[in-house]
């Protein structure tokens, strides 16, 4: 039986206080101090001066005003007293405390200089904490797809069965790790979505963070992998082509004995069976994990939509009051359940404006309109040439009658004169009421950037009560001048 993890672990760290630093009320301060010291020691491989370390700790302590020195249980006498200390003395006590807990080493030197080194195990643990605090974006590579392809490769199973199984085991473990990372990423984004209190942040989280990290990245790759259709076949190949094949089992047993000659034949066969069973078990875990990712992504979408609607409802002039009201209600009813007995605190009277309808509620009544169903004439499937011609003529009439800037430009183009020519409104060729549509289009698009003309009205130059009017067929128009561009 292998040695217990705890025995091996505490033999390496040598002091349980190594982990005690990361617990308690001062744990956030110690974590930031260790992070700063580790970064500085990485840049100075020859060690860190004690005074420099104290300066670094003092700078971190300024960002943690809540830090209170505490007495160590095993070294209570004279170590980190609870009384108030000068900042530099507090930093020195923190440094001594971390050195005693085996996070820092100060090996003896032949010269008088004292150098501090960050413990290697401490660097490993701080790196793990950084990875937890700043996780990488979820990815889904082709590990599981490669496993399905390898198990379907008959020549590889014949020539190198044990090597193929080992590669499939490694890829499957990595693939499951990627699926767990995806689950955690979706869970993290869901928690951030519930904490978001602005519409801008809500939309940014959905269309930037979630879309880039999950929807268009890892989750899209998972969908394209088509694992539900490929995994059952891969598991079937393990059972039929490896577990139930005596030749393949013998080949893998021989390969394992060649790698380790101290093994017996029975032990080698048992280990081969164990690897095949483990590979089958891990592949069986893939689909439930993928289904859980689907459930979490759907939950994220639902919660994002609900959060968006909620923020829309409470975003307004009284948003702060409404939010404070519900926060106060949550505070007063904390720990209560609907199934338990509790009373709603007395609330202030709501100040709502009185609503009245001039004609009473009867004014909202609208009688139903009943229509008699009539017979619809059937449409012919074939279109005649006459109908096509009539349709074209109708389109021409519609285009001709439309008041577009193009129509106004065509009208100006027909007028005499070159660029810069000035034409009075009284001289426009409007011969009938039908030509008034040209005039309407002309005045409608006079300010358009696409207009090939401009209009100058005489209203600004005329005195009060002396606005000139030009008679046209069927209408009178204030006098203006048309200038060609």
C-alpha positions in Angstrom: 0.0 0.0 0.0 1.4 3.4 -0.9 2.2 6.0 1.7 -0.5 8.4 2.8 -0.5 11.8 1.1 -0.5 13.6 4.5 2.6 11.8 5.7 4.5 12.6 2.5 3.2 16.2 2.5 4.1 17.1 6.1 7.5 15.5 5.8 8.2 17.9 3.0 6.9 21.1 4.6 8.2 20.1 8.0 5.8 22.5 9.9 2.0 22.6 9.9 2.3 26.4 10.3 3.2 26.5 6.6 -0.5 26.1 5.8 -1.8 28.0 8.8 -0.5 31.2 7.2 -3.3 30.9 4.6 -6.1 30.7 7.2 -7.5 33.0 9.7 -8.5 36.7 9.6 -5.0 37.8 8.3 -4.9 35.4 5.5 -5.6 38.0 2.7 -2.7 40.1 4.0 -0.3 37.2 4.2 -1.2 36.1 0.6 -0.5 39.5 -0.8 2.8 39.7 1.2 3.9 36.3 -0.1 2.9 37.2 -3.6 5.0 40.4 -3.6 8.0 38.6 -2.0 7.9 35.7 -4.5 7.8 38.1 -7.4 10.8 40.1 -6.0 12.8 36.9 -5.3 12.2 35.7 -8.8 13.8 38.8 -10.2 16.7 38.5 -7.7 18.0 34.9 -7.9 20.9 35.8 -5.6 18.5 36.5 -2.7 16.7 39.4 -1.2 18.1 41.9 1.3 16.3 41.8 4.7 15.7 45.6 4.6 14.3 45.3 1.1 11.9 42.6 2.2 10.8 44.7 5.2 10.1 47.6 2.8 8.0 45.4 0.5 6.0 44.1 3.5 5.4 47.6 4.8 4.1 48.7 1.4 1.7 45.8 1.3 0.5 46.5 4.9 -0.5 50.0 3.9 -3.1 48.4 1.5 -4.5 46.3 4.4 -5.4 48.6 7.2 -7.5 45.9 8.8 -4.4 43.8 9.5 -4.0 43.1 13.2 -0.8 41.2 14.4 -1.7 38.0 16.1 0.1 35.7 18.6 1.3 32.4 17.3 0.1 29.4 19.3 3.5 27.7 19.4 5.6 30.9 19.7 3.3 33.2 21.6 6.0 34.7 23.7 7.3 37.9 22.0 6.0 37.0 18.6 3.5 39.2 16.8 1.8 40.8 19.9 -1.6 42.2 19.6 -0.5 45.6 20.9 0.0 48.5 18.5 3.5 48.5 16.9 5.3 51.0 14.6 4.9 50.1 10.9 8.5 49.0 10.4 8.4 46.9 13.5 5.2 45.3 12.4 6.8 44.5 9.0 9.7 42.9 10.8 7.5 40.7 12.9 5.6 39.6 9.8 8.9 38.7 8.1 10.0 36.7 11.1 6.6 34.9 11.3 6.9 33.9 7.6 10.4 32.7 8.1 9.4 30.6 11.1 6.6 29.1 9.1 9.1 27.9 6.4 7.9 30.3 3.7 11.3 32.1 3.6 14.8 30.7 4.1 17.8 32.5 5.4 20.8 30.1 5.0 24.0 30.9 6.8 26.7 32.7 4.8 30.4 33.2 5.3 30.1 36.9 5.0 28.1 39.3 7.1 25.3 39.8 4.5 21.9 38.2 5.2 19.9 37.1 2.2 16.4 35.8 2.1 15.2 33.1 -0.4 11.6 32.1 -1.1 10.9 28.5 -0.4 10.5 26.3 -3.5 7.3 24.6 -2.1 6.0 28.1 -1.3 6.5 29.2 -4.9 4.6 26.2 -6.1 1.7 26.9 -3.8 1.6 30.7 -4.7 1.6 29.8 -8.4 -1.4 27.5 -7.8 -3.1 30.4 -5.9 -2.5 32.7 -8.8 -4.0 30.3 -11.2 -7.1 30.0 -9.1 -7.4 33.7 -8.7 -6.8 34.4 -12.4 -8.0 31.3 -14.3 -7.2 30.9 -18.0 -10.0 31.0 -20.6 -11.7 27.7 -21.1 -10.5 25.7 -24.2 -11.6 22.5 -25.8 -9.0 20.9 -28.0 -9.2 17.7 -30.0 -8.1 15.3 -27.2 -11.3 13.3 -27.0 -11.7 13.4 -30.8 -8.2 12.0 -31.1 -9.1 9.2 -28.7 -12.0 8.2 -30.9 -9.8 8.3 -34.0 -7.0 6.2 -32.3 -9.4 3.5 -31.2 -10.8 3.3 -34.8 -7.3 2.9 -36.2 -7.0 -0.8 -36.7 -3.3 -0.9 -37.7 -2.3 1.0 -34.6 -4.3 -1.4 -32.4 -2.6 -4.4 -34.0 1.0 -3.0 -33.9 1.0 -0.9 -30.7 -2.0 -1.8 -28.5 -0.5 -0.8 -25.2 1.0 2.5 -26.5 -2.4 3.3 -28.0 -4.2 2.7 -24.7 -1.6 4.9 -22.8 -2.1 7.7 -25.3 -5.9 7.4 -25.1 -5.7 7.5 -21.3 -3.6 10.6 -21.3 -5.8 12.4 -23.9 -9.0 11.4 -22.1 -7.8 12.8 -18.8 -6.8 16.0 -20.5 -10.2 16.2 -22.3 -12.1 15.7 -19.0 -10.0 18.4 -17.4 -11.0 20.8 -20.2 -14.6 19.9 -19.7 -14.3 20.6 -16.0 -12.7 24.0 -16.8 -15.6 24.8 -19.1 -18.1 23.9 -16.4 -16.2 26.2 -13.9 -16.0 29.0 -16.5 -19.7 29.0 -17.2 -20.4 28.9 -13.4 -18.1 31.8 -12.9 -19.8 33.9 -15.6 -23.2 33.0 -14.2 -22.2 34.3 -10.8 -20.8 37.5 -12.3 -24.0 38.0 -14.3 -26.1 37.8 -11.1 -23.8 40.4 -9.4 -23.9 42.8 -12.4 -26.0 45.9 -11.7 -25.8 47.8 -15.0 -27.2 47.1 -18.4 -23.9 47.9 -20.0 -22.1 45.3 -17.9 -24.8 42.8 -18.5 -24.6 43.1 -22.3 -20.8 43.2 -22.2 -20.7 40.0 -20.2 -22.9 38.2 -22.6 -21.6 39.5 -26.0 -17.9 39.9 -25.0 -16.8 37.6 -22.2 -19.3 34.7 -22.7 -19.3 34.9 -26.5 -15.5 35.0 -26.8 -14.6 32.5 -24.1 -17.5 30.0 -24.3 -20.1 30.4 -27.0 -17.7 31.0 -30.0 -14.8 29.1 -28.5 -14.8 26.1 -26.2 -18.5 25.3 -26.5 -18.5 25.7 -30.2 -15.6 23.2 -30.5 -17.4 20.8 -28.2 -20.5 20.9 -30.5 -18.4 20.4 -33.6 -16.7 17.3 -32.0 -20.0 15.3 -32.2 -19.0 13.3 -29.2 -22.4 11.7 -28.5 -22.2 10.0 -31.9 -18.5 8.9 -31.6 -18.0 7.9 -28.0 -20.3 4.7 -28.0 -18.4 3.4 -30.9 -15.0 4.0 -29.1 -16.2 2.2 -26.0 -17.4 -0.7 -28.1 -14.0 -0.9 -29.8 -12.3 -1.2 -26.4 -14.5 -4.0 -25.4 -14.5 -6.0 -28.6 -11.0 -5.2 -29.9 -9.0 -5.2 -26.7 -10.7 -6.6 -23.6 -12.2 -9.6 -25.4 -9.2 -10.2 -27.7 -6.7 -12.6 -26.2 -4.1 -11.8 -28.8 -4.3 -8.0 -28.0 -4.2 -8.8 -24.2 -1.1 -11.0 -24.6 0.6 -8.3 -26.7 0.0 -5.6 -24.1 1.1 -8.0 -21.3 4.3 -8.7 -23.1 5.0 -5.0 -23.7 4.4 -4.2 -20.0 6.8 -7.0 -18.9 9.4 -5.6 -21.3 9.1 -2.2 -19.6 9.3 -3.6 -16.1 11.0 -7.0 -15.7 10.2 -7.1 -12.0 6.5 -7.7 -12.7 4.9 -11.1 -12.7 2.8 -12.3 -15.6 -0.4 -12.1 -13.5 0.4 -8.6 -12.2 1.1 -7.4 -15.8 -2.2 -8.9 -17.0 -4.1 -7.3 -14.1 -2.5 -3.9 -14.8 -3.5 -4.2 -18.5 -7.1 -5.0 -17.4 -7.0 -2.0 -15.0 -5.9 0.4 -17.8 -8.7 -0.8 -20.1 -11.3 -0.6 -17.4 -10.1 2.9 -16.5 -10.2 4.1 -20.1 -13.7 2.7 -20.5 -14.8 4.4 -17.2 -13.3 7.8 -18.2 -15.0 7.7 -21.6 -18.3 7.0 -19.9 -17.9 10.2 -17.9 -17.5 12.4 -21.0 -21.1 12.5 -22.1 -22.6 13.3 -18.6 -20.1 16.1 -18.3 -21.0 17.4 -21.7 -24.7 17.3 -20.8 -23.9 19.3 -17.6 -22.1 21.9 -19.7 -25.2 22.1 -21.9 -27.4 22.6 -18.8 -25.1 25.3 -17.4 -24.9 27.2 -20.7 -28.7 27.1 -20.9 -29.0 28.3 -17.3 -26.5 31.2 -18.1 -28.6 32.3 -21.0 -31.9 32.1 -19.0 -30.4 34.0 -16.1 -28.8 36.6 -18.4 -32.2 37.3 -20.0 -33.9 37.5 -16.6 -31.1 39.8 -15.3 -31.5 42.0 -18.4 -35.2 42.3 -17.9 -34.8 43.1 -14.2 -32.2 45.8 -14.9 -34.5 47.3 -17.5 -37.3 47.4 -14.9 -35.3 49.0 -12.2 -33.2 51.4 -14.3 -34.9 54.7 -14.0 -35.3 57.7 -11.8 -36.3 55.6 -8.8 -33.9 52.8 -9.4 -31.8 53.6 -6.2 -34.9 53.8 -4.1 -36.2 50.4 -5.4 -32.9 48.7 -5.0 -32.5 50.0 -1.4 -36.0 48.9 -0.6 -35.4 45.3 -1.6 -31.9 45.3 0.0 -33.5 46.4 3.3 -36.2 43.8 2.9 -33.5 41.1 2.3 -31.7 42.3 5.4 -34.8 42.2 7.6 -35.9 38.8 6.4 -32.5 37.2 6.3 -32.6 33.5 7.3 -36.4 33.3 7.1 -38.2 30.7 5.0 -41.7 30.7 3.5 -42.5 27.5 5.4 -41.6 29.0 8.8 -43.7 31.5 10.7 -42.7 35.1 10.3 -44.4 38.4 9.9 -43.8 41.1 7.3 -42.5 44.3 9.0 -44.8 47.4 8.8 -44.1 49.2 5.5 -44.7 52.9 4.8 -47.7 53.9 2.8 -47.0 53.8 -0.9 -47.5 57.2 -2.6 -49.2 56.4 -5.9 -50.9 59.1 -8.0 -54.7 58.8 -8.2 -55.9 57.5 -11.5 -59.2 58.6 -13.0 -60.8 58.1 -16.3 -63.0 61.0 -17.7 -65.6 58.7 -19.2 -65.4 55.9 -16.7 -64.4 52.3 -17.4 -67.2 52.0 -20.1 -65.0 54.1 -22.4 -62.6 51.2 -22.7 -65.2 48.9 -24.1 -64.9 48.2 -27.8 -67.6 46.0 -29.4 -66.4 43.1 -31.4 -66.5 43.5 -35.1 -68.0 40.5 -36.8 -67.2 40.0 -40.4 -69.1 37.6 -42.7 -66.7 35.2 -44.3 -66.8 35.5 -48.1 -65.7 33.3 -50.8 -62.2 34.0 -52.2 -61.7 33.8 -55.9 -59.1 31.3 -56.9 -55.9 32.7 -58.5 -54.6 31.3 -61.8 -51.2 29.7 -61.6 -50.2 30.9 -65.0 -49.6 34.7 -65.7 -50.7 36.0 -69.1 -48.6 38.4 -71.3 -51.3 41.0 -70.8 -51.0 40.8 -67.0 -47.2 41.1 -67.3 -47.5 44.3 -69.4 -50.1 45.8 -67.1 -47.7 45.1 -64.1 -44.9 46.9 -65.9 -47.1 49.8 -66.7 -48.2 50.0 -63.1 -44.5 50.0 -62.0 -43.8 52.8 -64.4 -46.7 54.9 -63.1 -45.6 54.3 -59.5 -42.0 55.3 -60.3 -43.2 58.4 -62.3 -45.5 59.5 -59.5 -43.0 59.0 -56.7 -41.6 62.2 -55.3 -37.9 61.3 -55.3 -34.8 63.5 -55.5 -34.0 61.9 -58.8 -37.3 63.1 -60.2 -36.5 66.6 -59.0 -33.0 66.5 -60.6 -34.5 65.3 -63.9 -36.9 68.2 -63.8 -34.1 70.7 -63.2 -32.0 69.1 -65.9 -34.8 69.9 -68.4 -34.8 73.5 -67.5 -32.8 75.9 -69.8 -29.4 77.2 -68.7 -26.1 75.8 -67.6 -24.5 75.5 -64.1 -25.2 78.7 -62.1 -28.3 79.7 -64.1 -31.0 81.4 -62.0 -34.6 80.6 -62.9 -37.6 82.4 -61.2 -40.4 80.3 -59.9 -42.8 82.2 -62.2 -40.9 81.0 -65.2 -41.0 77.2 -64.3 -42.7 75.1 -67.0 -45.7 74.1 -64.9 -48.5 73.9 -67.5 -51.1 71.9 -65.6 -52.1 70.6 -62.2 -50.3 67.3 -63.1 -47.0 69.2 -63.2 -47.4 70.3 -59.6 -46.0 67.0 -58.4 -42.7 68.0 -60.1 -42.8 71.3 -58.1 -43.5 69.4 -54.9 -40.5 67.1 -55.5 -38.4 70.1 -56.2 -39.2 71.8 -52.9 -39.2 68.6 -50.9 -35.6 67.8 -51.7 -34.1 71.3 -51.9 -32.0 70.7 -48.8 -30.8 67.2 -49.8 -27.1 66.6 -50.4 -28.0 64.8 -53.7 -30.0 67.7 -55.1 -28.5 69.3 -58.2 -29.9 72.7 -57.4 -30.7 75.1 -54.6 -33.7 77.3 -53.9 -33.5 80.9 -52.6 -36.7 82.4 -51.1 -37.5 86.1 -51.2 -39.2 85.9 -47.8 -36.1 87.0 -45.9 -35.6 90.1 -48.1 -39.3 91.1 -48.3 -40.8 93.6 -45.9 -43.6 92.6 -43.6 -46.9 92.0 -45.5 -45.2 92.1 -49.0 -44.5 88.4 -49.7 -44.9 87.9 -53.5 -46.9 85.0 -54.7 -46.6 83.4 -58.2 -49.8 82.0 -59.7 -49.5 78.5 -61.2 -52.1 76.2 -62.6 -54.2 75.1 -59.6 -52.1 76.8 -56.9 -50.1 79.8 -55.8 -46.5 79.6 -54.7 -44.3 82.0 -52.7 -41.8 83.5 -55.1 -38.3 81.8 -55.1 -35.3 81.5 -57.4 -33.9 78.2 -58.5 -30.1 78.0 -59.1 -28.5 75.2 -60.9 -25.4 73.6 -59.3 
